[in-house]
Amino acid sequence: MIGEVAREVGLDPAAALEGASSQLAKDLLRAATDEALAKGAFGAPTFVVGDQIYRGNDRIVPLERHIGAQG
């Protein structure tokens, strides 16, 4: 599946799969997860904008309003 998506967007499927399973990708994912947990994220989806946390699909509309107010 990942290979098919990579091909559709013009990437080499083998290189995309190799990159996704690399130690760098794993380290970046761990760092992003640790940062999200430190900010209070749990479950999915959780969005953090500045110091505001939005948890759950039902919070997407308020999140969009918040982002719109920022711009």
N, CA, C and O atoms as a CHARMM CRD file, in Angstrom:
* protein
*
  284
    1    1 MET  N      0.81600  -1.19000   0.00000 PROA 1      0.00000
    2    1 MET  CA     0.00000   0.00000   0.00000 PROA 1      0.00000
    3    1 MET  C      0.86400   1.26000   0.00000 PROA 1      0.00000
    4    1 MET  O      0.63800   2.16200  -0.80700 PROA 1      0.00000
    5    2 ILE  N      1.85100   1.33300   0.89500 PROA 2      0.00000
    6    2 ILE  CA     2.72400   2.50300   0.94600 PROA 2      0.00000
    7    2 ILE  C      3.46700   2.65100  -0.37400 PROA 2      0.00000
    8    2 ILE  O      3.63300   3.75900  -0.88400 PROA 2      0.00000
    9    3 GLY  N      3.91100   1.52600  -0.92000 PROA 3      0.00000
   10    3 GLY  CA     4.59600   1.55900  -2.20200 PROA 3      0.00000
   11    3 GLY  C      3.72000   2.11300  -3.31000 PROA 3      0.00000
   12    3 GLY  O      4.19200   2.86100  -4.16600 PROA 3      0.00000
   13    4 GLU  N      2.43700   1.74400  -3.29700 PROA 4      0.00000
   14    4 GLU  CA     1.50600   2.24500  -4.31000 PROA 4      0.00000
   15    4 GLU  C      1.32300   3.75600  -4.18200 PROA 4      0.00000
   16    4 GLU  O      1.32000   4.47200  -5.18400 PROA 4      0.00000
   17    5 VAL  N      1.17300   4.23000  -2.96800 PROA 5      0.00000
   18    5 VAL  CA     1.01000   5.67000  -2.73800 PROA 5      0.00000
   19    5 VAL  C      2.27000   6.41000  -3.16400 PROA 5      0.00000
   20    5 VAL  O      2.18900   7.46100  -3.80000 PROA 5      0.00000
   21    6 ALA  N      3.42400   5.87200  -2.81800 PROA 6      0.00000
   22    6 ALA  CA     4.69200   6.49700  -3.21800 PROA 6      0.00000
   23    6 ALA  C      4.75800   6.61900  -4.73300 PROA 6      0.00000
   24    6 ALA  O      5.11500   7.67400  -5.25900 PROA 6      0.00000
   25    7 ARG  N      4.42000   5.55800  -5.42600 PROA 7      0.00000
   26    7 ARG  CA     4.45200   5.56400  -6.89700 PROA 7      0.00000
   27    7 ARG  C      3.49900   6.62300  -7.44300 PROA 7      0.00000
   28    7 ARG  O      3.84400   7.34900  -8.37500 PROA 7      0.00000
   29    8 GLU  N      2.29800   6.71300  -6.86300 PROA 8      0.00000
   30    8 GLU  CA     1.28800   7.66900  -7.33500 PROA 8      0.00000
   31    8 GLU  C      1.75300   9.11400  -7.21200 PROA 8      0.00000
   32    8 GLU  O      1.34700   9.96300  -8.00600 PROA 8      0.00000
   33    9 VAL  N      2.60300   9.40600  -6.22500 PROA 9      0.00000
   34    9 VAL  CA     3.07900  10.77700  -6.05100 PROA 9      0.00000
   35    9 VAL  C      4.46400  10.98000  -6.64800 PROA 9      0.00000
   36    9 VAL  O      5.10100  12.00800  -6.41400 PROA 9      0.00000
   37   10 GLY  N      4.93200   9.99900  -7.42100 PROA 10     0.00000
   38   10 GLY  CA     6.17900  10.15900  -8.15100 PROA 10     0.00000
   39   10 GLY  C      7.43600   9.76500  -7.40600 PROA 10     0.00000
   40   10 GLY  O      8.53500  10.14700  -7.80900 PROA 10     0.00000
   41   11 LEU  N      7.30000   9.00700  -6.32500 PROA 11     0.00000
   42   11 LEU  CA     8.47200   8.55500  -5.58600 PROA 11     0.00000
   43   11 LEU  C      8.79800   7.10600  -5.93700 PROA 11     0.00000
   44   11 LEU  O      7.92900   6.34400  -6.35900 PROA 11     0.00000
   45   12 ASP  N     10.04400   6.74800  -5.75700 PROA 12     0.00000
   46   12 ASP  CA    10.46100   5.36600  -5.93200 PROA 12     0.00000
   47   12 ASP  C      9.92900   4.56300  -4.74000 PROA 12     0.00000
   48   12 ASP  O     10.30800   4.84200  -3.60300 PROA 12     0.00000
   49   13 PRO  N      9.06500   3.58100  -4.97400 PROA 13     0.00000
   50   13 PRO  CA     8.47000   2.83300  -3.86200 PROA 13     0.00000
   51   13 PRO  C      9.50000   2.17100  -2.95100 PROA 13     0.00000
   52   13 PRO  O      9.34200   2.20800  -1.73100 PROA 13     0.00000
   53   14 ALA  N     10.53600   1.57500  -3.50000 PROA 14     0.00000
   54   14 ALA  CA    11.54800   0.89900  -2.67900 PROA 14     0.00000
   55   14 ALA  C     12.27800   1.90900  -1.79000 PROA 14     0.00000
   56   14 ALA  O     12.52900   1.63800  -0.61600 PROA 14     0.00000
   57   15 ALA  N     12.61100   3.05700  -2.34600 PROA 15     0.00000
   58   15 ALA  CA    13.31200   4.08400  -1.56700 PROA 15     0.00000
   59   15 ALA  C     12.40000   4.64000  -0.48000 PROA 15     0.00000
   60   15 ALA  O     12.85600   4.90700   0.63100 PROA 15     0.00000
   61   16 ALA  N     11.11800   4.81700  -0.78700 PROA 16     0.00000
   62   16 ALA  CA    10.17900   5.33400   0.20800 PROA 16     0.00000
   63   16 ALA  C     10.02800   4.35400   1.37400 PROA 16     0.00000
   64   16 ALA  O     10.02900   4.76100   2.53600 PROA 16     0.00000
   65   17 LEU  N      9.90200   3.08500   1.06400 PROA 17     0.00000
   66   17 LEU  CA     9.78300   2.06800   2.11300 PROA 17     0.00000
   67   17 LEU  C     11.05800   1.98000   2.93700 PROA 17     0.00000
   68   17 LEU  O     11.00900   1.83100   4.15800 PROA 17     0.00000
   69   18 GLU  N     12.19000   2.07200   2.27000 PROA 18     0.00000
   70   18 GLU  CA    13.46700   2.03100   2.98800 PROA 18     0.00000
   71   18 GLU  C     13.59800   3.23200   3.91700 PROA 18     0.00000
   72   18 GLU  O     14.01900   3.09300   5.06600 PROA 18     0.00000
   73   19 GLY  N     13.23800   4.40400   3.41900 PROA 19     0.00000
   74   19 GLY  CA    13.31800   5.61200   4.23100 PROA 19     0.00000
   75   19 GLY  C     12.36800   5.56300   5.41700 PROA 19     0.00000
   76   19 GLY  O     12.71400   6.00100   6.51500 PROA 19     0.00000
   77   20 ALA  N     11.17200   5.03200   5.19800 PROA 20     0.00000
   78   20 ALA  CA    10.18400   4.96200   6.27200 PROA 20     0.00000
   79   20 ALA  C     10.60800   4.02000   7.38700 PROA 20     0.00000
   80   20 ALA  O     10.19400   4.18500   8.53400 PROA 20     0.00000
   81   21 SER  N     11.41900   3.04700   7.05900 PROA 21     0.00000
   82   21 SER  CA    11.85200   2.08100   8.08000 PROA 21     0.00000
   83   21 SER  C     13.26300   2.37800   8.59500 PROA 21     0.00000
   84   21 SER  O     13.84100   1.57700   9.33000 PROA 21     0.00000
   85   22 SER  N     13.80900   3.52000   8.21100 PROA 22     0.00000
   86   22 SER  CA    15.17000   3.87200   8.62400 PROA 22     0.00000
   87   22 SER  C     15.21900   4.26400  10.09500 PROA 22     0.00000
   88   22 SER  O     14.19800   4.60500  10.69400 PROA 22     0.00000
   89   23 GLN  N     16.39300   4.21200  10.65800 PROA 23     0.00000
   90   23 GLN  CA    16.55900   4.63200  12.04900 PROA 23     0.00000
   91   23 GLN  C     16.24100   6.11200  12.21800 PROA 23     0.00000
   92   23 GLN  O     15.69600   6.51200  13.24700 PROA 23     0.00000
   93   24 LEU  N     16.57600   6.93100  11.22100 PROA 24     0.00000
   94   24 LEU  CA    16.26000   8.35700  11.29400 PROA 24     0.00000
   95   24 LEU  C     14.75500   8.56600  11.40800 PROA 24     0.00000
   96   24 LEU  O     14.30500   9.35700  12.23800 PROA 24     0.00000
   97   25 ALA  N     13.96900   7.87000  10.58800 PROA 25     0.00000
   98   25 ALA  CA    12.51100   8.00300  10.64500 PROA 25     0.00000
   99   25 ALA  C     11.98900   7.56700  12.00700 PROA 25     0.00000
  100   25 ALA  O     11.10400   8.21000  12.57100 PROA 25     0.00000
  101   26 LYS  N     12.53500   6.48000  12.53200 PROA 26     0.00000
  102   26 LYS  CA    12.11300   6.00400  13.85400 PROA 26     0.00000
  103   26 LYS  C     12.45800   7.01700  14.93800 PROA 26     0.00000
  104   26 LYS  O     11.65700   7.26200  15.84000 PROA 26     0.00000
  105   27 ASP  N     13.64000   7.60300  14.85100 PROA 27     0.00000
  106   27 ASP  CA    14.06000   8.59600  15.83600 PROA 27     0.00000
  107   27 ASP  C     13.18400   9.85200  15.76900 PROA 27     0.00000
  108   27 ASP  O     12.80800  10.40400  16.80400 PROA 27     0.00000
  109   28 LEU  N     12.86000  10.30200  14.55300 PROA 28     0.00000
  110   28 LEU  CA    12.00200  11.47700  14.38900 PROA 28     0.00000
  111   28 LEU  C     10.59700  11.21800  14.91500 PROA 28     0.00000
  112   28 LEU  O      9.99300  12.09300  15.53500 PROA 28     0.00000
  113   29 LEU  N     10.07600  10.01900  14.66900 PROA 29     0.00000
  114   29 LEU  CA     8.75400   9.66000  15.17400 PROA 29     0.00000
  115   29 LEU  C      8.75700   9.63400  16.69800 PROA 29     0.00000
  116   29 LEU  O      7.82500  10.13800  17.32400 PROA 29     0.00000
  117   30 ARG  N      9.78500   9.05800  17.30000 PROA 30     0.00000
  118   30 ARG  CA     9.87900   9.00400  18.75700 PROA 30     0.00000
  119   30 ARG  C      9.95800  10.41800  19.33200 PROA 30     0.00000
  120   30 ARG  O      9.29600  10.71700  20.32500 PROA 30     0.00000
  121   31 ALA  N     10.75600  11.28600  18.72100 PROA 31     0.00000
  122   31 ALA  CA    10.88900  12.66200  19.20900 PROA 31     0.00000
  123   31 ALA  C      9.55800  13.40700  19.11000 PROA 31     0.00000
  124   31 ALA  O      9.17900  14.12400  20.03700 PROA 31     0.00000
  125   32 ALA  N      8.84800  13.24200  17.99300 PROA 32     0.00000
  126   32 ALA  CA     7.55200  13.90600  17.81900 PROA 32     0.00000
  127   32 ALA  C      6.53200  13.37000  18.82300 PROA 32     0.00000
  128   32 ALA  O      5.73100  14.13200  19.36400 PROA 32     0.00000
  129   33 THR  N      6.56200  12.06600  19.07100 PROA 33     0.00000
  130   33 THR  CA     5.65200  11.46000  20.04300 PROA 33     0.00000
  131   33 THR  C      5.94500  11.96800  21.44100 PROA 33     0.00000
  132   33 THR  O      5.02700  12.32300  22.18100 PROA 33     0.00000
  133   34 ASP  N      7.21600  12.00500  21.80700 PROA 34     0.00000
  134   34 ASP  CA     7.60100  12.50600  23.12700 PROA 34     0.00000
  135   34 ASP  C      7.17200  13.96000  23.30500 PROA 34     0.00000
  136   34 ASP  O      6.68600  14.33900  24.37000 PROA 34     0.00000
  137   35 GLU  N      7.34900  14.76900  22.26900 PROA 35     0.00000
  138   35 GLU  CA     6.94900  16.18100  22.33900 PROA 35     0.00000
  139   35 GLU  C      5.43600  16.30700  22.50500 PROA 35     0.00000
  140   35 GLU  O      4.95900  17.11200  23.30500 PROA 35     0.00000
  141   36 ALA  N      4.69100  15.51300  21.75100 PROA 36     0.00000
  142   36 ALA  CA     3.23100  15.55700  21.85100 PROA 36     0.00000
  143   36 ALA  C      2.76300  15.14600  23.24700 PROA 36     0.00000
  144   36 ALA  O      1.88200  15.78800  23.82000 PROA 36     0.00000
  145   37 LEU  N      3.34500  14.08800  23.79000 PROA 37     0.00000
  146   37 LEU  CA     2.97700  13.63800  25.13400 PROA 37     0.00000
  147   37 LEU  C      3.31900  14.69500  26.18400 PROA 37     0.00000
  148   37 LEU  O      2.55700  14.90600  27.12700 PROA 37     0.00000
  149   38 ALA  N      4.45400  15.35100  26.01900 PROA 38     0.00000
  150   38 ALA  CA     4.86600  16.39300  26.96200 PROA 38     0.00000
  151   38 ALA  C      3.89500  17.57100  26.93700 PROA 38     0.00000
  152   38 ALA  O      3.73800  18.26600  27.94000 PROA 38     0.00000
  153   39 LYS  N      3.24600  17.79700  25.80000 PROA 39     0.00000
  154   39 LYS  CA     2.27900  18.89000  25.68100 PROA 39     0.00000
  155   39 LYS  C      0.88200  18.48100  26.11600 PROA 39     0.00000
  156   39 LYS  O     -0.03500  19.30100  26.12700 PROA 39     0.00000
  157   40 GLY  N      0.71800  17.19300  26.48200 PROA 40     0.00000
  158   40 GLY  CA    -0.58100  16.73700  26.97400 PROA 40     0.00000
  159   40 GLY  C     -1.41600  15.98800  25.96300 PROA 40     0.00000
  160   40 GLY  O     -2.58500  15.70900  26.22900 PROA 40     0.00000
  161   41 ALA  N     -0.86500  15.65400  24.81900 PROA 41     0.00000
  162   41 ALA  CA    -1.61100  14.91600  23.80300 PROA 41     0.00000
  163   41 ALA  C     -1.83400  13.48300  24.26400 PROA 41     0.00000
  164   41 ALA  O     -0.96300  12.87300  24.88400 PROA 41     0.00000
  165   42 PHE  N     -3.00500  12.95700  23.95400 PROA 42     0.00000
  166   42 PHE  CA    -3.27500  11.54000  24.12800 PROA 42     0.00000
  167   42 PHE  C     -4.41200  11.18800  23.19000 PROA 42     0.00000
  168   42 PHE  O     -5.28400  12.01700  22.93000 PROA 42     0.00000
  169   43 GLY  N     -4.41000   9.98100  22.68500 PROA 43     0.00000
  170   43 GLY  CA    -5.43400   9.58200  21.73700 PROA 43     0.00000
  171   43 GLY  C     -5.21500  10.20800  20.38000 PROA 43     0.00000
  172   43 GLY  O     -4.26000  10.95200  20.15800 PROA 43     0.00000
  173   44 ALA  N     -6.11900   9.88900  19.48200 PROA 44     0.00000
  174   44 ALA  CA    -6.00900  10.41400  18.13500 PROA 44     0.00000
  175   44 ALA  C     -7.39400  10.80000  17.64500 PROA 44     0.00000
  176   44 ALA  O     -8.34800  10.06700  17.90500 PROA 44     0.00000
  177   45 PRO  N     -7.54000  11.88300  16.97100 PROA 45     0.00000
  178   45 PRO  CA    -6.47600  12.85200  16.72400 PROA 45     0.00000
  179   45 PRO  C     -6.34900  13.84500  17.87700 PROA 45     0.00000
  180   45 PRO  O     -7.32700  14.16800  18.55100 PROA 45     0.00000
  181   46 THR  N     -5.16100  14.30700  18.08000 PROA 46     0.00000
  182   46 THR  CA    -4.88200  15.40900  19.00500 PROA 46     0.00000
  183   46 THR  C     -4.08900  16.44200  18.23100 PROA 46     0.00000
  184   46 THR  O     -3.08500  16.11600  17.59700 PROA 46     0.00000
  185   47 PHE  N     -4.53500  17.68100  18.28300 PROA 47     0.00000
  186   47 PHE  CA    -3.85500  18.77700  17.60300 PROA 47     0.00000
  187   47 PHE  C     -3.42100  19.79200  18.64800 PROA 47     0.00000
  188   47 PHE  O     -4.19500  20.13400  19.54300 PROA 47     0.00000
  189   48 VAL  N     -2.19000  20.27300  18.54000 PROA 48     0.00000
  190   48 VAL  CA    -1.68200  21.29200  19.44300 PROA 48     0.00000
  191   48 VAL  C     -1.34200  22.51900  18.60300 PROA 48     0.00000
  192   48 VAL  O     -0.51900  22.45000  17.69000 PROA 48     0.00000
  193   49 VAL  N     -1.98200  23.64000  18.92300 PROA 49     0.00000
  194   49 VAL  CA    -1.70900  24.90300  18.24600 PROA 49     0.00000
  195   49 VAL  C     -1.33300  25.90000  19.32900 PROA 49     0.00000
  196   49 VAL  O     -2.17800  26.34000  20.10900 PROA 49     0.00000
  197   50 GLY  N     -0.04800  26.25300  19.36700 PROA 50     0.00000
  198   50 GLY  CA     0.43300  27.11100  20.44900 PROA 50     0.00000
  199   50 GLY  C      0.28100  26.37300  21.76300 PROA 50     0.00000
  200   50 GLY  O      0.83900  25.29100  21.94500 PROA 50     0.00000
  201   51 ASP  N     -0.47600  26.96000  22.68000 PROA 51     0.00000
  202   51 ASP  CA    -0.70700  26.29300  23.95900 PROA 51     0.00000
  203   51 ASP  C     -2.11400  25.70200  24.05700 PROA 51     0.00000
  204   51 ASP  O     -2.52900  25.25200  25.12500 PROA 51     0.00000
  205   52 GLN  N     -2.83500  25.70300  22.95600 PROA 52     0.00000
  206   52 GLN  CA    -4.20400  25.17800  22.91400 PROA 52     0.00000
  207   52 GLN  C     -4.18800  23.74000  22.38900 PROA 52     0.00000
  208   52 GLN  O     -3.54300  23.45600  21.38000 PROA 52     0.00000
  209   53 ILE  N     -4.89700  22.83300  23.07000 PROA 53     0.00000
  210   53 ILE  CA    -4.97200  21.43400  22.66500 PROA 53     0.00000
  211   53 ILE  C     -6.39500  21.11800  22.21800 PROA 53     0.00000
  212   53 ILE  O     -7.36100  21.47700  22.89200 PROA 53     0.00000
  213   54 TYR  N     -6.51400  20.45000  21.08400 PROA 54     0.00000
  214   54 TYR  CA    -7.80100  20.00000  20.55700 PROA 54     0.00000
  215   54 TYR  C     -7.73600  18.48500  20.43300 PROA 54     0.00000
  216   54 TYR  O     -6.88300  17.95200  19.72300 PROA 54     0.00000
  217   55 ARG  N     -8.64200  17.78700  21.12700 PROA 55     0.00000
  218   55 ARG  CA    -8.65100  16.32700  21.12600 PROA 55     0.00000
  219   55 ARG  C     -9.94000  15.81900  20.50300 PROA 55     0.00000
  220   55 ARG  O    -11.03100  16.22400  20.90200 PROA 55     0.00000
  221   56 GLY  N     -9.81400  14.93700  19.52800 PROA 56     0.00000
  222   56 GLY  CA   -10.97000  14.26700  18.95100 PROA 56     0.00000
  223   56 GLY  C    -11.47900  14.92400  17.68100 PROA 56     0.00000
  224   56 GLY  O    -11.26400  16.11000  17.43200 PROA 56     0.00000
  225   57 ASN  N    -12.16900  14.10300  16.88200 PROA 57     0.00000
  226   57 ASN  CA   -12.73100  14.58700  15.62200 PROA 57     0.00000
  227   57 ASN  C    -13.73500  15.70800  15.81800 PROA 57     0.00000
  228   57 ASN  O    -13.86900  16.57700  14.95700 PROA 57     0.00000
  229   58 ASP  N    -14.44700  15.69800  16.95100 PROA 58     0.00000
  230   58 ASP  CA   -15.45300  16.72600  17.18900 PROA 58     0.00000
  231   58 ASP  C    -14.83800  18.08800  17.48500 PROA 58     0.00000
  232   58 ASP  O    -15.56800  19.07200  17.60200 PROA 58     0.00000
  233   59 ARG  N    -13.52400  18.17100  17.60700 PROA 59     0.00000
  234   59 ARG  CA   -12.85000  19.43700  17.87700 PROA 59     0.00000
  235   59 ARG  C    -12.21100  20.04800  16.62900 PROA 59     0.00000
  236   59 ARG  O    -11.55200  21.08500  16.70900 PROA 59     0.00000
  237   60 ILE  N    -12.40600  19.40800  15.48700 PROA 60     0.00000
  238   60 ILE  CA   -11.78000  19.91000  14.26100 PROA 60     0.00000
  239   60 ILE  C    -12.36400  21.25900  13.84400 PROA 60     0.00000
  240   60 ILE  O    -11.61500  22.14000  13.42100 PROA 60     0.00000
  241   61 VAL  N    -13.67700  21.44300  13.95100 PROA 61     0.00000
  242   61 VAL  CA   -14.28200  22.72600  13.56900 PROA 61     0.00000
  243   61 VAL  C    -13.77000  23.85400  14.46800 PROA 61     0.00000
  244   61 VAL  O    -13.37900  24.90200  13.95300 PROA 61     0.00000
  245   62 PRO  N    -13.75800  23.67600  15.80100 PROA 62     0.00000
  246   62 PRO  CA   -13.16600  24.73700  16.62300 PROA 62     0.00000
  247   62 PRO  C    -11.68300  24.96600  16.30700 PROA 62     0.00000
  248   62 PRO  O    -11.20600  26.09900  16.36300 PROA 62     0.00000
  249   63 LEU  N    -10.96800  23.91300  15.98200 PROA 63     0.00000
  250   63 LEU  CA    -9.55900  24.05600  15.57800 PROA 63     0.00000
  251   63 LEU  C     -9.45700  24.90600  14.32600 PROA 63     0.00000
  252   63 LEU  O     -8.61500  25.80100  14.25700 PROA 63     0.00000
  253   64 GLU  N    -10.29200  24.64500  13.34300 PROA 64     0.00000
  254   64 GLU  CA   -10.27100  25.44200  12.11300 PROA 64     0.00000
  255   64 GLU  C    -10.56600  26.90400  12.41300 PROA 64     0.00000
  256   64 GLU  O     -9.94400  27.79800  11.83900 PROA 64     0.00000
  257   65 ARG  N    -11.51900  27.15000  13.31900 PROA 65     0.00000
  258   65 ARG  CA   -11.84200  28.53800  13.69600 PROA 65     0.00000
  259   65 ARG  C    -10.63000  29.20300  14.36100 PROA 65     0.00000
  260   65 ARG  O    -10.31300  30.35800  14.07700 PROA 65     0.00000
  261   66 HSD  N     -9.96800  28.46900  15.23800 PROA 66     0.00000
  262   66 HSD  CA    -8.78200  28.99200  15.93200 PROA 66     0.00000
  263   66 HSD  C     -7.69200  29.35500  14.92200 PROA 66     0.00000
  264   66 HSD  O     -7.09400  30.42900  14.99400 PROA 66     0.00000
  265   67 ILE  N     -7.44700  28.45400  13.99300 PROA 67     0.00000
  266   67 ILE  CA    -6.41500  28.69700  12.98600 PROA 67     0.00000
  267   67 ILE  C     -6.80700  29.89300  12.11600 PROA 67     0.00000
  268   67 ILE  O     -5.96100  30.72600  11.78900 PROA 67     0.00000
  269   68 GLY  N     -8.09100  29.98100  11.74000 PROA 68     0.00000
  270   68 GLY  CA    -8.57400  31.09500  10.93700 PROA 68     0.00000
  271   68 GLY  C     -8.41000  32.42100  11.65800 PROA 68     0.00000
  272   68 GLY  O     -8.09500  33.43700  11.03700 PROA 68     0.00000
  273   69 ALA  N     -8.62100  32.41300  12.96300 PROA 69     0.00000
  274   69 ALA  CA    -8.48800  33.63600  13.75100 PROA 69     0.00000
  275   69 ALA  C     -7.03500  34.06900  13.85100 PROA 69     0.00000
  276   69 ALA  O     -6.74200  35.25100  14.03500 PROA 69     0.00000
  277   70 GLN  N     -6.12300  33.10400  13.73000 PROA 70     0.00000
  278   70 GLN  CA    -4.69100  33.40100  13.80800 PROA 70     0.00000
  279   70 GLN  C     -4.18900  34.08000  12.53600 PROA 70     0.00000
  280   70 GLN  O     -3.26800  34.89600  12.58400 PROA 70     0.00000
  281   71 GLY  N     -4.80600  33.73700  11.38500 PROA 71     0.00000
  282   71 GLY  CA    -4.29900  34.18700  10.09800 PROA 71     0.00000
  283   71 GLY  C     -4.84400  35.48600   9.70500 PROA 71     0.00000
  284   71 GLY  O     -4.50800  36.00000   8.63800 PROA 71     0.00000
